[in-house]
Amino acid sequence: MGGKAVDPNKKYLSHTLAQWACGLRYEHLSALAIEKARLFWFDSLGCALGGSQQEDARILLDHYREMTGKGGGSCTAFVSGFKTNPVDAAFLNDHMIRAMDYNDIYWKADPCHPSDIIAGPLALCEHLGKSGKDLILATVIAYEVEQRLCEFGIPGIREYGWHHATLTAFAAPIAAGRVLDLSVEQMVQAIGISASRTFTPGAVTAGKLTNMKNTVDPWATRMGVESALLAKRGYSGPEHIFDGKEGLYAVFGHVQYKGAPAKFDTDLLLSKLPTGSGDHYRIIDCGMKSFPIEALSHAPLTAMMKCVKDNGIKPADVAEIRVEVIARAADILGDPHKYRPDSKETADHSLPYCMAVGLVDGMVTPLQFKEERILDKSLIPVMDMVKVVANDEFEALFPKFQPSRVTITTTAGKAFSTRVDVPKGDPRDPMTSEEIGVKFHALGDAVIGRAACEKLKTAILSMESVGDVRTFLPLTVKQGG
């Protein structure tokens, strides 16, 4: 086989990351990183409450209930209160966070949703009776590693046809392993076990989308939790999974993008890993979603809504909506199948659908992704007015900015244009606690009740004072199960 032999004397990349994670303490975190961890949990639990009502979440819950008989275990599934083991609880809860594609977003060379990982540490904290501070520490670690992994690919594994769940498999065992207090060597093994099992092709977000779009990342987290538990028992995995023989670097080194071989910048992954309260933590740079849609749709949808409002445009007066975006957005969100979405999974990744329903309904909320709305044939001629084109000028500005220009041409022949570079929820235009609260209640009140949501909100926003997260989990469960 190709590639260099594994060097028994080399300190592999996974060892450096493990050493950092094992050495980090809650006391080392900055006040802003702690605050952001609370806010991302606030946002994520709102997404989970809404996500619990999605059909795929119900299928998974029914499946695991049947597989385990009466159930039973140390960990709690949100809303239903189903009790199970930490591995399955991590998966079910992370899937609920992800199910509506409404949770956080970070996009550099690759995209990621770090909150797809955090139910893993939560399940282990509940399993072991760990504190809110332990959960915050693991959350900050999850964000730090996942976001750095999104930065260090050149140009990013998405461009080679792979999904970012591939990278989550490297980050999830580190966050889980920190809760388990793994040694550095155990953490290295956990990374190797997890990442060697979870390489995910980009087919899950290409063309017609299926339930797997929102499942692969939580599944990678599930593998991370199980890998950390196995490593604690002495199970081994390849320590050279990043930068050794036939590891990540070697596998991607065989492919080319625009005439250049794939590569990874190790310095971007390891440089200035935070170790003190005065350091910069990546969690501060992560964004939230103000719409329940794919991340690159936010700027064009924001631009269209602003254009309509500022110019008093009525839906019946629109002849064409020209949307200029970066090339990857046009490829992901404007391919032919996206003009005839037949499922929520495709609709929330369809720029034509999101623009059409936003124009007609005047809003894009979870209500716009109900099956009857997606299949409403009256939206077809409006979707066909949407022309998605790549703009080379915008390409040079990404990922620092997410530029989009929307030009609406009316039936009277007038053209109105609006450009947006930073969508609402971006760290440069962040959602406030109050705005997150509106989203939280919109998603959760009908699921567990307004009063229960208020209690859960109070607990989340004072998470560092929770001595045992097992006292916190019942607040996520619907009265009566």
ROFI-419817 format. One record per residue (C-alpha): residue in one letter; x, y, z. Coordinates in nm, 3 decimals. Layout:
% residues N
["A", [X, Y, Z]]
...
This chain:
% residues 481
["M", [0.000, 0.000, 0.000]]
["G", [0.110, 0.358, -0.058]]
["G", [0.217, 0.616, 0.196]]
["K", [0.490, 0.633, 0.453]]
["A", [0.514, 0.377, 0.730]]
["V", [0.386, 0.469, 1.075]]
["D", [0.672, 0.615, 1.277]]
["P", [0.666, 0.484, 1.638]]
["N", [0.868, 0.785, 1.754]]
["K", [0.659, 1.055, 1.589]]
["K", [0.423, 1.277, 1.787]]
["Y", [0.117, 1.272, 1.566]]
["L", [-0.132, 1.554, 1.532]]
["S", [-0.398, 1.373, 1.734]]
["H", [-0.156, 1.365, 2.029]]
["T", [-0.113, 1.745, 2.022]]
["L", [-0.491, 1.801, 2.018]]
["A", [-0.543, 1.546, 2.295]]
["Q", [-0.276, 1.707, 2.510]]
["W", [-0.444, 2.046, 2.473]]
["A", [-0.795, 1.919, 2.547]]
["C", [-0.688, 1.712, 2.846]]
["G", [-0.506, 2.010, 2.995]]
["L", [-0.784, 2.267, 2.955]]
["R", [-0.988, 2.354, 3.265]]
["Y", [-1.306, 2.554, 3.319]]
["E", [-1.098, 2.816, 3.500]]
["H", [-0.899, 2.870, 3.179]]
["L", [-1.206, 2.979, 2.980]]
["S", [-1.275, 3.343, 2.906]]
["A", [-1.594, 3.502, 3.038]]
["L", [-1.710, 3.559, 2.679]]
["A", [-1.653, 3.194, 2.584]]
["I", [-1.862, 3.085, 2.883]]
["E", [-2.138, 3.329, 2.790]]
["K", [-2.138, 3.206, 2.430]]
["A", [-2.155, 2.843, 2.544]]
["R", [-2.469, 2.926, 2.744]]
["L", [-2.623, 3.109, 2.447]]
["F", [-2.547, 2.828, 2.204]]
["W", [-2.711, 2.583, 2.445]]
["F", [-3.010, 2.820, 2.464]]
["D", [-3.036, 2.825, 2.085]]
["S", [-2.967, 2.452, 2.049]]
["L", [-3.227, 2.338, 2.299]]
["G", [-3.487, 2.553, 2.127]]
["C", [-3.392, 2.382, 1.801]]
["A", [-3.417, 2.043, 1.974]]
["L", [-3.766, 2.113, 2.108]]
["G", [-3.884, 2.203, 1.759]]
["G", [-3.680, 1.923, 1.604]]
["S", [-3.847, 1.663, 1.826]]
["Q", [-4.167, 1.714, 1.627]]
["Q", [-4.009, 1.632, 1.292]]
["E", [-4.101, 1.301, 1.131]]
["D", [-3.743, 1.174, 1.114]]
["A", [-3.694, 1.241, 1.487]]
["R", [-4.010, 1.043, 1.562]]
["I", [-3.894, 0.754, 1.343]]
["L", [-3.561, 0.738, 1.524]]
["L", [-3.727, 0.750, 1.867]]
["D", [-3.969, 0.472, 1.771]]
["H", [-3.681, 0.266, 1.635]]
["Y", [-3.469, 0.295, 1.948]]
["R", [-3.766, 0.228, 2.172]]
["E", [-3.836, -0.093, 1.982]]
["M", [-3.470, -0.194, 1.981]]
["T", [-3.439, -0.155, 2.359]]
["G", [-3.777, -0.291, 2.465]]
["K", [-3.891, -0.095, 2.767]]
["G", [-3.581, 0.117, 2.753]]
["G", [-3.397, 0.208, 3.068]]
["G", [-3.062, 0.368, 3.120]]
["S", [-2.887, 0.660, 3.277]]
["C", [-2.956, 0.918, 3.006]]
["T", [-3.260, 1.115, 2.891]]
["A", [-3.392, 1.185, 2.542]]
["F", [-3.533, 1.535, 2.512]]
["V", [-3.912, 1.586, 2.518]]
["S", [-4.014, 1.218, 2.534]]
["G", [-3.807, 1.144, 2.845]]
["F", [-3.707, 0.808, 2.695]]
["K", [-3.426, 0.663, 2.909]]
["T", [-3.135, 0.495, 2.737]]
["N", [-2.757, 0.466, 2.731]]
["P", [-2.531, 0.768, 2.671]]
["V", [-2.438, 0.664, 2.317]]
["D", [-2.798, 0.645, 2.195]]
["A", [-2.905, 0.951, 2.396]]
["A", [-2.626, 1.154, 2.235]]
["F", [-2.748, 1.052, 1.891]]
["L", [-3.119, 1.109, 1.951]]
["N", [-3.067, 1.447, 2.117]]
["D", [-2.813, 1.572, 1.865]]
["H", [-3.046, 1.469, 1.585]]
["M", [-3.325, 1.675, 1.742]]
["I", [-3.092, 1.975, 1.758]]
["R", [-3.009, 1.924, 1.389]]
["A", [-3.346, 1.807, 1.254]]
["M", [-3.478, 2.146, 1.139]]
["D", [-3.145, 2.277, 1.004]]
["Y", [-3.205, 2.572, 1.235]]
["N", [-2.903, 2.535, 1.464]]
["D", [-2.571, 2.718, 1.450]]
["I", [-2.339, 2.761, 1.153]]
["Y", [-1.968, 2.817, 1.096]]
["W", [-1.833, 2.827, 0.742]]
["K", [-1.470, 2.874, 0.647]]
["A", [-1.301, 2.631, 0.410]]
["D", [-1.573, 2.386, 0.518]]
["P", [-1.910, 2.434, 0.685]]
["C", [-1.999, 2.290, 1.022]]
["H", [-2.262, 2.301, 1.295]]
["P", [-2.071, 2.255, 1.622]]
["S", [-2.393, 2.213, 1.819]]
["D", [-2.433, 1.881, 1.636]]
["I", [-2.169, 1.759, 1.881]]
["I", [-2.273, 1.897, 2.219]]
["A", [-2.544, 1.646, 2.313]]
["G", [-2.260, 1.393, 2.332]]
["P", [-2.092, 1.564, 2.628]]
["L", [-2.436, 1.628, 2.779]]
["A", [-2.522, 1.256, 2.775]]
["L", [-2.192, 1.169, 2.941]]
["C", [-2.234, 1.445, 3.199]]
["E", [-2.576, 1.304, 3.284]]
["H", [-2.437, 0.948, 3.290]]
["L", [-2.165, 1.047, 3.536]]
["G", [-2.345, 1.319, 3.733]]
["K", [-2.108, 1.592, 3.611]]
["S", [-2.171, 1.965, 3.659]]
["G", [-2.279, 2.248, 3.434]]
["K", [-1.921, 2.372, 3.435]]
["D", [-1.805, 2.035, 3.301]]
["L", [-2.062, 2.065, 3.022]]
["I", [-1.957, 2.421, 2.937]]
["L", [-1.590, 2.316, 2.919]]
["A", [-1.668, 2.026, 2.684]]
["T", [-1.891, 2.254, 2.475]]
["V", [-1.614, 2.511, 2.428]]
["I", [-1.373, 2.229, 2.335]]
["A", [-1.621, 2.090, 2.080]]
["Y", [-1.657, 2.430, 1.914]]
["E", [-1.282, 2.499, 1.921]]
["V", [-1.180, 2.177, 1.749]]
["E", [-1.471, 2.156, 1.504]]
["Q", [-1.428, 2.515, 1.387]]
["R", [-1.054, 2.477, 1.345]]
["L", [-1.110, 2.161, 1.141]]
["C", [-1.333, 2.369, 0.911]]
["E", [-1.053, 2.616, 0.858]]
["F", [-0.754, 2.395, 0.789]]
["G", [-0.860, 2.226, 0.465]]
["I", [-0.739, 2.390, 0.144]]
["P", [-0.985, 2.452, -0.012]]
["G", [-1.192, 2.228, 0.218]]
["I", [-1.317, 1.871, 0.193]]
["R", [-1.658, 1.990, 0.065]]
["E", [-1.487, 2.084, -0.260]]
["Y", [-1.373, 1.723, -0.300]]
["G", [-1.721, 1.584, -0.252]]
["W", [-1.706, 1.494, 0.118]]
["H", [-1.942, 1.600, 0.397]]
["H", [-1.822, 1.780, 0.711]]
["A", [-1.942, 1.488, 0.927]]
["T", [-1.606, 1.344, 0.821]]
["L", [-1.442, 1.615, 1.033]]
["T", [-1.694, 1.588, 1.318]]
["A", [-1.569, 1.234, 1.369]]
["F", [-1.232, 1.383, 1.469]]
["A", [-1.380, 1.648, 1.701]]
["A", [-1.659, 1.458, 1.877]]
["P", [-1.438, 1.207, 2.063]]
["I", [-1.227, 1.494, 2.200]]
["A", [-1.528, 1.669, 2.356]]
["A", [-1.666, 1.338, 2.485]]
["G", [-1.327, 1.226, 2.611]]
["R", [-1.283, 1.544, 2.813]]
["V", [-1.602, 1.468, 3.009]]
["L", [-1.470, 1.117, 3.073]]
["D", [-1.137, 1.260, 3.194]]
["L", [-0.946, 1.046, 2.948]]
["S", [-0.570, 1.047, 2.964]]
["V", [-0.383, 1.194, 2.667]]
["E", [-0.310, 0.846, 2.536]]
["Q", [-0.672, 0.737, 2.575]]
["M", [-0.787, 1.050, 2.395]]
["V", [-0.553, 0.973, 2.105]]
["Q", [-0.704, 0.626, 2.079]]
["A", [-1.058, 0.767, 2.091]]
["I", [-0.984, 0.999, 1.799]]
["G", [-0.842, 0.709, 1.600]]
["I", [-1.137, 0.480, 1.672]]
["S", [-1.396, 0.741, 1.580]]
["A", [-1.238, 0.894, 1.271]]
["S", [-1.148, 0.558, 1.116]]
["R", [-1.518, 0.468, 1.108]]
["T", [-1.690, 0.788, 0.991]]
["F", [-1.592, 0.922, 0.648]]
["T", [-1.907, 1.066, 0.488]]
["P", [-1.956, 1.137, 0.115]]
["G", [-2.114, 1.466, 0.013]]
["A", [-2.402, 1.284, -0.156]]
["V", [-2.607, 1.343, 0.159]]
["T", [-2.635, 1.714, 0.074]]
["A", [-2.621, 1.689, -0.305]]
["G", [-2.920, 1.666, -0.538]]
["K", [-3.231, 1.510, -0.387]]
["L", [-3.196, 1.520, -0.009]]
["T", [-3.308, 1.252, 0.234]]
["N", [-3.333, 1.203, 0.610]]
["M", [-2.959, 1.135, 0.614]]
["K", [-2.883, 1.506, 0.556]]
["N", [-2.959, 1.577, 0.921]]
["T", [-2.842, 1.240, 1.049]]
["V", [-2.478, 1.199, 0.945]]
["D", [-2.334, 1.462, 1.178]]
["P", [-2.523, 1.341, 1.489]]
["W", [-2.418, 0.989, 1.391]]
["A", [-2.055, 1.100, 1.381]]
["T", [-2.106, 1.238, 1.732]]
["R", [-2.260, 0.907, 1.839]]
["M", [-1.943, 0.737, 1.717]]
["G", [-1.733, 0.991, 1.905]]
["V", [-1.910, 0.915, 2.233]]
["E", [-1.883, 0.540, 2.189]]
["S", [-1.519, 0.570, 2.084]]
["A", [-1.434, 0.769, 2.397]]
["L", [-1.607, 0.509, 2.615]]
["L", [-1.418, 0.228, 2.440]]
["A", [-1.086, 0.410, 2.469]]
["K", [-1.142, 0.446, 2.844]]
["R", [-1.160, 0.066, 2.859]]
["G", [-0.834, 0.030, 2.668]]
["Y", [-0.959, -0.011, 2.311]]
["S", [-0.715, 0.121, 2.053]]
["G", [-0.732, 0.316, 1.728]]
["P", [-0.479, 0.453, 1.478]]
["E", [-0.294, 0.744, 1.633]]
["H", [-0.179, 0.842, 1.283]]
["I", [-0.537, 0.897, 1.159]]
["F", [-0.465, 1.263, 1.074]]
["D", [-0.112, 1.283, 0.943]]
["G", [0.031, 0.933, 0.911]]
["K", [0.021, 0.647, 0.666]]
["E", [-0.313, 0.641, 0.480]]
["G", [-0.466, 0.889, 0.724]]
["L", [-0.670, 1.200, 0.640]]
["Y", [-0.381, 1.391, 0.481]]
["A", [-0.267, 1.097, 0.269]]
["V", [-0.615, 1.001, 0.150]]
["F", [-0.699, 1.353, 0.033]]
["G", [-0.350, 1.406, -0.105]]
["H", [-0.440, 1.173, -0.395]]
["V", [-0.708, 1.409, -0.532]]
["Q", [-0.687, 1.742, -0.709]]
["Y", [-0.899, 2.055, -0.717]]
["K", [-0.854, 2.299, -1.004]]
["G", [-0.518, 2.146, -1.086]]
["A", [-0.375, 2.152, -0.734]]
["P", [-0.354, 1.864, -0.483]]
["A", [-0.567, 1.873, -0.172]]
["K", [-0.381, 1.977, 0.138]]
["F", [-0.428, 2.075, 0.499]]
["D", [-0.266, 2.358, 0.692]]
["T", [-0.163, 2.207, 1.024]]
["D", [-0.072, 2.549, 1.163]]
["L", [-0.433, 2.666, 1.123]]
["L", [-0.542, 2.371, 1.332]]
["L", [-0.285, 2.406, 1.609]]
["S", [-0.177, 2.769, 1.618]]
["K", [-0.264, 2.957, 1.936]]
["L", [-0.486, 2.691, 2.087]]
["P", [-0.639, 2.882, 2.381]]
["T", [-0.516, 2.796, 2.727]]
["G", [-0.615, 3.097, 2.938]]
["S", [-0.893, 3.342, 3.010]]
["G", [-0.723, 3.609, 2.802]]
["D", [-0.706, 3.396, 2.490]]
["H", [-0.943, 3.393, 2.193]]
["Y", [-1.184, 3.099, 2.178]]
["R", [-1.337, 3.001, 1.842]]
["I", [-1.687, 2.965, 1.990]]
["I", [-1.703, 3.346, 1.983]]
["D", [-1.676, 3.334, 1.602]]
["C", [-1.963, 3.093, 1.541]]
["G", [-2.297, 3.217, 1.408]]
["M", [-2.662, 3.136, 1.463]]
["K", [-2.949, 3.101, 1.218]]
["S", [-3.237, 3.344, 1.208]]
["F", [-3.407, 3.128, 0.941]]
["P", [-3.450, 2.746, 0.948]]
["I", [-3.264, 2.701, 0.619]]
["E", [-2.924, 2.614, 0.477]]
["A", [-2.658, 2.863, 0.581]]
["L", [-2.574, 3.010, 0.241]]
["S", [-2.943, 3.092, 0.184]]
["H", [-2.950, 3.342, 0.470]]
["A", [-2.781, 3.634, 0.294]]
["P", [-2.991, 3.615, -0.027]]
["L", [-3.314, 3.568, 0.168]]
["T", [-3.226, 3.861, 0.395]]
["A", [-3.149, 4.069, 0.086]]
["M", [-3.479, 3.982, -0.082]]
["M", [-3.689, 4.051, 0.227]]
["K", [-3.515, 4.386, 0.270]]
["C", [-3.562, 4.471, -0.098]]
["V", [-3.934, 4.388, -0.083]]
["K", [-3.986, 4.588, 0.235]]
["D", [-3.781, 4.891, 0.134]]
["N", [-3.951, 4.923, -0.204]]
["G", [-4.305, 4.819, -0.116]]
["I", [-4.301, 4.533, -0.367]]
["K", [-4.609, 4.310, -0.381]]
["P", [-4.576, 3.941, -0.476]]
["A", [-4.818, 3.979, -0.769]]
["D", [-4.596, 4.251, -0.920]]
["V", [-4.280, 4.036, -0.942]]
["A", [-4.162, 3.907, -1.281]]
["E", [-3.812, 3.785, -1.190]]
["I", [-3.588, 3.742, -0.886]]
["R", [-3.222, 3.730, -0.985]]
["V", [-3.000, 3.598, -0.707]]
["E", [-2.623, 3.645, -0.726]]
["V", [-2.425, 3.426, -0.486]]
["I", [-2.091, 3.248, -0.461]]
["A", [-2.041, 2.945, -0.685]]
["R", [-2.082, 2.680, -0.414]]
["A", [-2.412, 2.833, -0.305]]
["A", [-2.540, 2.824, -0.662]]
["D", [-2.428, 2.462, -0.690]]
["I", [-2.578, 2.344, -0.360]]
["L", [-2.895, 2.551, -0.356]]
["G", [-2.989, 2.610, -0.718]]
["D", [-2.948, 2.277, -0.896]]
["P", [-3.251, 2.160, -1.101]]
["H", [-3.398, 1.935, -0.833]]
["K", [-3.417, 2.229, -0.594]]
["Y", [-3.681, 2.388, -0.821]]
["R", [-3.924, 2.107, -0.739]]
["P", [-3.867, 2.019, -0.372]]
["D", [-4.079, 1.733, -0.245]]
["S", [-3.954, 1.709, 0.113]]
["K", [-3.848, 1.935, 0.398]]
["E", [-3.488, 1.818, 0.356]]
["T", [-3.479, 1.943, -0.003]]
["A", [-3.693, 2.252, 0.057]]
["D", [-3.470, 2.399, 0.328]]
["H", [-3.173, 2.355, 0.091]]
["S", [-3.365, 2.504, -0.204]]
["L", [-3.297, 2.870, -0.273]]
["P", [-3.584, 2.889, -0.526]]
["Y", [-3.828, 2.754, -0.269]]
["C", [-3.706, 2.973, 0.019]]
["M", [-3.718, 3.287, -0.195]]
["A", [-4.060, 3.201, -0.338]]
["V", [-4.225, 3.116, -0.008]]
["G", [-4.057, 3.415, 0.159]]
["L", [-4.196, 3.648, -0.109]]
["V", [-4.550, 3.505, -0.095]]
["D", [-4.581, 3.445, 0.280]]
["G", [-4.370, 3.740, 0.394]]
["M", [-4.175, 3.515, 0.631]]
["V", [-3.970, 3.195, 0.644]]
["T", [-4.031, 3.000, 0.965]]
["P", [-4.080, 2.630, 1.043]]
["L", [-4.439, 2.671, 0.925]]
["Q", [-4.310, 2.720, 0.569]]
["F", [-4.162, 2.370, 0.576]]
["K", [-4.481, 2.183, 0.652]]
["E", [-4.548, 1.921, 0.383]]
["E", [-4.865, 2.087, 0.257]]
["R", [-4.682, 2.417, 0.199]]
["I", [-4.385, 2.254, 0.027]]
["L", [-4.616, 2.067, -0.212]]
["D", [-4.835, 2.371, -0.284]]
["K", [-4.833, 2.394, -0.664]]
["S", [-4.910, 2.767, -0.654]]
["L", [-4.545, 2.822, -0.557]]
["I", [-4.410, 2.655, -0.872]]
["P", [-4.443, 2.959, -1.103]]
["V", [-4.288, 3.179, -0.831]]
["M", [-3.993, 2.938, -0.794]]
["D", [-3.946, 2.949, -1.170]]
["M", [-3.901, 3.329, -1.146]]
["V", [-3.590, 3.274, -0.933]]
["K", [-3.266, 3.278, -1.132]]
["V", [-2.961, 3.169, -0.931]]
["V", [-2.625, 3.275, -1.076]]
["A", [-2.267, 3.261, -0.953]]
["N", [-2.083, 3.591, -0.909]]
["D", [-1.703, 3.576, -0.944]]
["E", [-1.661, 3.906, -0.759]]
["F", [-1.838, 3.759, -0.456]]
["E", [-1.624, 3.446, -0.468]]
["A", [-1.315, 3.646, -0.375]]
["L", [-1.489, 3.786, -0.063]]
["F", [-1.593, 3.447, 0.080]]
["P", [-1.565, 3.325, 0.356]]
["K", [-1.491, 3.658, 0.527]]
["F", [-1.823, 3.775, 0.388]]
["Q", [-2.125, 3.589, 0.251]]
["P", [-2.222, 3.839, -0.019]]
["S", [-2.545, 3.815, -0.211]]
["R", [-2.726, 4.055, -0.438]]
["V", [-3.094, 4.019, -0.518]]
["T", [-3.246, 4.207, -0.809]]
["I", [-3.625, 4.203, -0.833]]
["T", [-3.773, 4.297, -1.169]]
["T", [-4.141, 4.387, -1.166]]
["T", [-4.405, 4.325, -1.429]]
["A", [-4.386, 4.698, -1.503]]
["G", [-4.020, 4.659, -1.598]]
["K", [-3.869, 4.831, -1.293]]
["A", [-3.566, 4.673, -1.122]]
["F", [-3.479, 4.700, -0.754]]
["S", [-3.153, 4.565, -0.613]]
["T", [-3.029, 4.496, -0.260]]
["R", [-2.696, 4.350, -0.146]]
["V", [-2.624, 4.185, 0.188]]
["D", [-2.275, 4.072, 0.298]]
["V", [-2.344, 3.964, 0.657]]
["P", [-2.670, 3.786, 0.742]]
["K", [-2.842, 3.829, 1.077]]
["G", [-2.693, 3.583, 1.327]]
["D", [-2.337, 3.626, 1.199]]
["P", [-2.097, 3.717, 1.484]]
["R", [-2.073, 4.064, 1.327]]
["D", [-2.452, 4.101, 1.358]]
["P", [-2.527, 3.852, 1.637]]
["M", [-2.862, 3.744, 1.769]]
["T", [-2.919, 3.884, 2.118]]
["S", [-3.037, 3.676, 2.411]]
["E", [-3.381, 3.832, 2.361]]
["E", [-3.386, 3.736, 1.992]]
["I", [-3.278, 3.383, 2.075]]
["G", [-3.557, 3.379, 2.332]]
["V", [-3.816, 3.463, 2.065]]
["K", [-3.687, 3.174, 1.853]]
["F", [-3.673, 2.945, 2.159]]
["H", [-4.034, 3.010, 2.256]]
["A", [-4.155, 2.989, 1.895]]
["L", [-4.006, 2.640, 1.875]]
["G", [-4.070, 2.514, 2.227]]
["D", [-4.393, 2.657, 2.369]]
["A", [-4.619, 2.425, 2.171]]
["V", [-4.402, 2.126, 2.263]]
["I", [-4.346, 2.145, 2.639]]
["G", [-4.551, 2.456, 2.728]]
["R", [-4.467, 2.821, 2.788]]
["A", [-4.407, 2.785, 3.163]]
["A", [-4.177, 2.486, 3.114]]
["C", [-3.983, 2.678, 2.850]]
["E", [-3.931, 2.963, 3.094]]
["K", [-3.794, 2.724, 3.358]]
["L", [-3.564, 2.562, 3.103]]
["K", [-3.445, 2.902, 2.983]]
["T", [-3.357, 3.007, 3.339]]
["A", [-3.159, 2.687, 3.393]]
["I", [-2.969, 2.720, 3.064]]
["L", [-2.867, 3.078, 3.125]]
["S", [-2.728, 2.988, 3.468]]
["M", [-2.574, 2.660, 3.357]]
["E", [-2.243, 2.719, 3.536]]
["S", [-2.425, 2.706, 3.870]]
["V", [-2.577, 2.360, 3.804]]
["G", [-2.400, 2.112, 4.032]]
["D", [-2.532, 1.800, 3.860]]
["V", [-2.681, 1.810, 3.510]]
["R", [-2.913, 1.526, 3.609]]
["T", [-3.122, 1.792, 3.783]]
["F", [-3.138, 1.988, 3.457]]
["L", [-3.251, 1.717, 3.211]]
["P", [-3.608, 1.675, 3.346]]
["L", [-3.674, 2.035, 3.237]]
["T", [-3.633, 1.924, 2.874]]
["V", [-3.909, 1.662, 2.903]]
["K", [-4.274, 1.717, 2.815]]
["Q", [-4.504, 1.677, 3.114]]
["G", [-4.637, 1.324, 3.099]]
["G", [-4.368, 1.212, 2.853]]
